[in-house]
């Protein structure tokens, strides 16, 4: 595992792998800012990329959730993630 999820389990709505998948998909499609999460969280194609039902599936992570996820990574974690992508 690249990094530990330090969030309290009773408050977790989106798992780490879901957040990472959503963020990588957004970046690869040209949405480089986390503020795009709010406008894309109910987008049918993005929901399909996470194996959610397009119309009735759970919404994707919001901008605030994604910002907390991005800011929770340490330098060591970022280095490990870059090595994993390579």
C-alpha positions as CSV (number, residue, x, y, z in Angstrom):
1,X,0.0,0.0,0.0
2,X,1.3,3.4,-0.9
3,X,-0.1,5.3,2.0
4,X,-2.3,4.8,5.0
5,X,-5.9,6.2,5.2
6,X,-5.9,8.1,8.5
7,X,-9.6,9.2,8.2
8,X,-12.1,7.9,10.7
9,X,-14.0,5.0,9.1
10,X,-17.4,6.2,10.1
11,X,-16.9,9.4,8.2
12,X,-15.5,7.9,5.0
13,X,-17.8,8.1,2.0
14,X,-15.2,7.6,-0.8
15,X,-12.4,5.1,-0.5
16,X,-8.8,6.1,-1.3
17,X,-8.7,4.1,-4.5
18,X,-11.9,5.8,-5.6
19,X,-10.5,9.2,-5.0
20,X,-7.3,8.4,-6.8
21,X,-9.1,6.9,-9.8
22,X,-11.4,10.0,-10.0
23,X,-8.4,12.4,-9.8
24,X,-6.3,10.5,-12.4
25,X,-9.2,10.3,-14.8
26,X,-9.9,14.1,-14.4
27,X,-6.2,15.0,-15.0
28,X,-5.9,12.7,-18.0
29,X,-9.0,14.4,-19.5
30,X,-7.6,17.9,-19.0
31,X,-9.4,18.8,-15.7
32,X,-6.2,19.7,-13.8
33,X,-7.8,21.6,-10.9
34,X,-9.6,20.0,-8.0
35,X,-12.4,22.7,-8.3
36,X,-13.6,20.8,-11.4
37,X,-14.8,18.0,-9.1
38,X,-18.0,19.8,-8.2
39,X,-19.1,20.2,-11.7
40,X,-18.1,16.6,-12.7
41,X,-19.3,14.7,-9.6
42,X,-22.6,13.8,-11.3
43,X,-21.2,13.3,-14.8
44,X,-22.4,10.0,-16.2
45,X,-19.1,9.1,-17.9
46,X,-17.1,9.8,-14.8
47,X,-19.5,7.7,-12.8
48,X,-19.1,4.8,-15.3
49,X,-15.3,5.0,-14.9
50,X,-15.8,4.2,-11.2
51,X,-18.3,1.4,-12.0
52,X,-21.2,3.4,-10.6
53,X,-24.6,3.6,-12.3
54,X,-24.7,6.7,-14.5
55,X,-28.1,8.0,-13.3
56,X,-28.7,6.4,-9.9
57,X,-25.2,5.7,-8.6
58,X,-23.5,7.5,-5.8
59,X,-22.0,10.9,-6.7
60,X,-18.3,11.3,-7.0
61,X,-16.1,13.2,-4.6
62,X,-16.6,16.9,-4.2
63,X,-13.9,19.6,-4.5
64,X,-13.4,19.8,-0.7
65,X,-13.0,16.0,-0.4
66,X,-10.5,15.9,-3.2
67,X,-8.6,18.9,-1.8
68,X,-8.3,17.2,1.6
69,X,-7.2,14.0,-0.1
70,X,-4.5,15.8,-2.1
71,X,-3.2,17.8,0.9
72,X,-3.0,14.7,3.1
73,X,-0.1,13.2,1.1
74,X,3.4,13.6,2.5
75,X,6.6,13.9,0.4
76,X,7.3,10.3,1.0
77,X,3.9,9.3,-0.2
78,X,4.2,11.4,-3.3
79,X,7.5,9.8,-4.1
80,X,6.1,6.3,-3.7
81,X,3.1,7.2,-5.9
82,X,5.4,8.5,-8.7
83,X,7.5,5.3,-8.5
84,X,4.4,3.2,-8.8
85,X,3.2,5.2,-11.8
86,X,6.6,4.7,-13.5
